[in-house]
Amino acid sequence: MPFITVGTENSAPIDLYYEDHGSGKPVVLIHGFPFNGATWEKETSVLQNAGYRTITYDRRGNGNSAQPAFGYDYNTFAADLDVLMTELDLNEVTLIGHSMGTGEVVRYLANYGSQRVSRAVLLSPLQPMLAKADDNPEGVDRKLFKGFQDAIIKDRFAYLTSFCDAFFNPDQNMGKRVSEEAYRAHWQIGAMASGKATHDSVDAWQEDFRPDLPKINIPVLIIQGDQDRVLPYPVTGQRLGPMMPTGQLITLKGAPHGIPWTHADEINKAVLDFMKQPAKARA
């Protein structure tokens, strides 16, 4: 199993598990909360068949990666991604993030620039800022995040069931766009994350990405469902589109948060069409 070391905790290395398949221009896919790279299987096979190299990895604290007691913030997550990009010497990359993974994409481009990246895709985005503040009245009340963390501490596995419900909207999609087996598989993948990572990641959701957005100078494709019950569309994607001069927003009618699984065909078509477009000149 391939790993890249991104730091240390006491006597142990902090290693990230990754998978690197195919050939061609690289596509790095960054998963959502609280899952891991396995949730990209409906995208990676299509990308590889289209002639792209796909790299997925498990965020620290998730999946097969190390589970340290610290580092669950987006500056650290972006630094981890930079180590991966540098160690693998990736260039002309398409960065694709889903949900929490969009934070790595945006913060990486803000902190490290676009020298290695040609374009980016944000699926069910966390941006521009999820939490309510005096200068962000459209956001979600911070008490809700505290409630999530209390529920994680009390019974993380029960919380995970409620999260998967919000992820898939089973009242609308079960037996149609998601099977009971796929729902259970996502629950099991989510249960692999550490309790610490699950809890502390909720703090990361509340970070302000608005200062990062003007630093992005490459084409960005934004795709989100208008029935997203995890990151409400009016708070996130609908606001984000006009805030990104290099961005293009696609709204999936009736789609939930978990579109890499429920709407994989639509995602794959939009992403492949986007990647075929010539990259615009950087400002």
C-alpha positions in Angstrom: 0.0 0.0 0.0 1.5 3.4 -1.0 1.9 6.1 1.6 3.4 9.6 1.7 4.7 11.0 5.0 3.4 14.5 5.7 4.6 15.0 9.3 5.2 13.2 12.6 3.4 12.9 15.9 5.6 11.9 18.8 7.4 8.7 17.6 5.1 7.9 14.7 5.0 9.3 11.1 1.8 10.8 9.8 1.3 8.9 6.6 -1.3 9.5 3.9 -2.6 6.5 2.0 -3.0 7.2 -1.7 -3.8 5.3 -5.0 -2.2 6.3 -8.3 -3.7 4.6 -11.4 -3.6 5.1 -15.2 -1.6 7.3 -17.4 -2.0 10.7 -19.0 -2.6 14.1 -17.4 -3.1 13.8 -13.7 -6.4 14.3 -11.9 -6.3 14.5 -8.1 -9.6 13.7 -6.4 -10.2 14.8 -2.7 -13.0 13.2 -0.9 -15.7 14.6 1.4 -16.4 14.2 5.1 -16.1 11.7 6.8 -15.2 9.3 4.0 -12.1 8.4 2.0 -10.8 7.9 -1.5 -12.8 4.8 -2.1 -15.9 7.0 -2.6 -14.6 8.1 -6.0 -14.9 4.8 -7.8 -17.6 6.0 -10.1 -15.4 8.8 -11.3 -11.9 7.2 -11.4 -12.8 4.4 -13.7 -14.4 6.8 -16.2 -11.4 9.2 -16.1 -8.9 6.4 -16.6 -10.9 5.0 -19.6 -10.8 8.6 -21.0 -7.0 8.6 -20.8 -6.3 10.3 -17.5 -4.1 9.4 -14.5 -6.1 9.4 -11.3 -4.7 10.0 -7.8 -7.0 9.6 -4.8 -5.9 9.9 -1.2 -7.3 9.6 2.3 -7.3 12.8 4.3 -5.4 12.6 7.6 -7.6 10.9 10.2 -9.7 9.1 7.5 -9.6 5.7 5.8 -6.2 4.1 5.7 -4.2 7.2 6.5 -2.7 8.0 9.9 -5.1 9.3 12.6 -3.1 12.0 14.5 -4.6 14.0 17.3 -4.0 17.4 15.5 -4.0 19.1 12.2 -7.7 19.1 11.3 -7.7 22.6 9.7 -7.5 23.7 6.1 -4.0 25.2 6.2 -2.8 21.8 7.4 -4.9 19.9 4.9 -3.6 22.1 2.1 0.0 21.5 3.3 -0.7 17.8 3.1 -1.9 18.1 -0.4 1.1 20.1 -1.3 3.4 17.3 -0.1 1.5 14.8 -2.2 1.7 17.1 -5.3 5.4 17.7 -4.8 6.4 14.1 -3.9 4.6 12.8 -7.0 5.9 15.8 -9.0 2.5 16.4 -10.5 1.9 19.1 -13.2 -1.0 20.2 -15.4 -3.2 18.8 -12.7 -7.0 18.9 -12.5 -8.0 19.2 -8.9 -11.4 17.8 -8.0 -12.9 18.2 -4.5 -16.2 17.1 -3.1 -17.8 18.7 -0.1 -15.1 19.0 2.5 -12.6 18.2 -0.2 -13.4 21.5 -1.9 -11.7 23.2 1.0 -8.4 21.6 0.2 -8.7 22.7 -3.5 -9.5 26.3 -2.7 -7.0 26.7 0.2 -4.2 24.9 -1.8 -4.6 27.3 -4.7 -4.7 30.3 -2.4 -1.6 29.2 -0.4 0.5 27.5 -3.0 -0.6 28.9 -6.3 -1.6 27.3 -9.6 1.8 26.4 -11.0 1.0 22.7 -10.9 -2.7 23.1 -11.6 -4.5 23.8 -14.8 -8.1 23.7 -13.6 -10.3 22.8 -10.7 -13.7 21.2 -10.0 -15.7 21.9 -6.9 -18.6 19.5 -6.2 -21.1 20.4 -3.5 -18.8 23.2 -2.3 -18.2 24.4 1.2 -17.4 27.9 0.0 -17.7 30.8 0.3 -18.4 30.6 4.1 -20.7 28.2 5.7 -21.0 29.7 9.2 -23.0 32.7 10.0 -21.1 35.9 11.1 -21.8 39.6 11.3 -20.5 40.0 7.7 -22.0 36.7 6.6 -25.6 36.8 7.6 -26.5 34.2 5.0 -24.6 31.5 6.8 -25.7 28.7 9.1 -26.0 29.3 12.8 -22.9 28.2 14.7 -25.0 26.5 17.3 -25.8 23.8 14.7 -22.1 22.9 14.4 -21.9 22.6 18.2 -24.8 20.2 18.1 -23.1 18.1 15.5 -20.0 17.8 17.7 -22.0 17.0 20.8 -23.8 14.2 18.8 -20.4 12.9 17.5 -19.1 12.7 21.1 -22.3 11.0 22.4 -22.5 8.4 19.7 -20.4 8.9 16.5 -22.0 5.9 14.8 -25.6 7.1 15.3 -24.5 10.6 14.1 -23.0 8.9 11.0 -26.4 7.4 10.1 -28.1 10.8 10.3 -25.3 12.2 8.2 -25.7 9.6 5.5 -29.4 10.4 5.5 -28.6 14.1 4.8 -25.9 13.0 2.3 -28.2 10.8 0.1 -31.8 12.2 0.8 -33.0 8.5 0.9 -36.7 9.6 1.0 -36.2 10.8 -2.6 -33.4 8.6 -3.9 -33.4 5.2 -2.2 -33.9 2.4 -4.7 -33.5 4.9 -7.5 -30.1 6.7 -7.4 -28.7 4.9 -4.3 -29.2 1.3 -3.1 -29.4 0.2 0.5 -26.1 -1.5 -0.1 -24.4 1.7 -1.3 -25.8 3.6 1.7 -24.4 0.9 4.1 -21.0 1.0 2.3 -20.7 4.7 2.7 -21.6 4.3 6.4 -18.9 1.7 6.8 -16.3 3.9 5.0 -17.3 6.8 7.2 -16.9 4.7 10.3 -13.2 4.2 9.4 -12.5 7.8 10.3 -11.2 8.5 13.8 -13.4 10.1 16.4 -11.0 13.0 16.7 -11.0 13.6 12.9 -14.8 13.4 12.7 -15.2 15.8 15.6 -12.5 18.4 14.7 -13.5 18.5 11.0 -16.7 20.2 12.0 -14.5 23.2 13.1 -12.9 23.2 9.7 -16.3 23.5 8.0 -16.6 27.0 9.6 -13.5 28.5 8.1 -13.9 31.6 5.9 -12.8 31.0 2.3 -13.7 34.4 1.0 -10.2 35.8 1.1 -9.0 32.7 -0.9 -11.3 33.2 -3.8 -9.6 36.2 -5.5 -6.3 34.3 -5.6 -7.7 31.6 -7.9 -6.7 32.4 -11.5 -7.6 29.1 -13.3 -10.9 27.8 -14.7 -13.2 26.4 -12.0 -16.2 24.2 -12.6 -18.8 24.3 -9.7 -21.5 21.6 -9.6 -24.1 21.2 -6.9 -27.6 19.8 -6.3 -30.3 22.2 -5.3 -31.6 19.7 -2.8 -28.3 19.5 -0.8 -29.2 19.0 2.8 -25.6 19.0 4.1 -24.3 22.2 2.5 -27.4 24.2 1.5 -27.3 25.3 -2.1 -28.4 28.9 -1.3 -25.6 29.3 1.2 -22.8 27.7 -0.8 -22.8 27.1 -4.6 -25.5 29.6 -5.5 -23.5 32.4 -3.8 -20.1 31.0 -4.9 -20.7 31.1 -8.6 -20.9 34.9 -9.0 -18.0 35.4 -6.6 -15.6 33.5 -8.9 -14.8 35.3 -12.2 -13.1 32.1 -13.5 -16.0 29.9 -12.3 -18.8 28.1 -14.1 -21.8 26.9 -12.1 -23.9 23.9 -13.0 -27.0 23.3 -10.8 -28.4 19.7 -10.7 -32.1 19.9 -10.2 -33.3 17.7 -7.4 -29.9 16.3 -6.5 -28.6 15.7 -3.0 -25.2 16.3 -1.4 -23.7 13.0 -2.5 -23.6 13.6 -6.2 -20.4 11.7 -6.9 -22.5 8.6 -6.3 -26.1 9.6 -7.1 -25.4 11.7 -10.1 -22.1 10.1 -11.3 -23.1 10.1 -15.0 -23.9 13.8 -15.0 -20.7 14.6 -13.0 -18.5 12.6 -15.4 -20.0 14.2 -18.5 -19.6 17.7 -17.2 -16.1 17.1 -15.9 -14.8 15.5 -19.1 -16.4 18.3 -21.2 -14.7 20.8 -18.9 -11.3 19.2 -19.1 -11.4 19.2 -22.9 -11.8 22.9 -23.0 -8.6 24.9 -23.5 -7.2 26.3 -20.3 -7.6 30.1 -20.1 -4.7 32.4 -19.7 -3.8 33.1 -16.1 -4.1 36.7 -14.9 
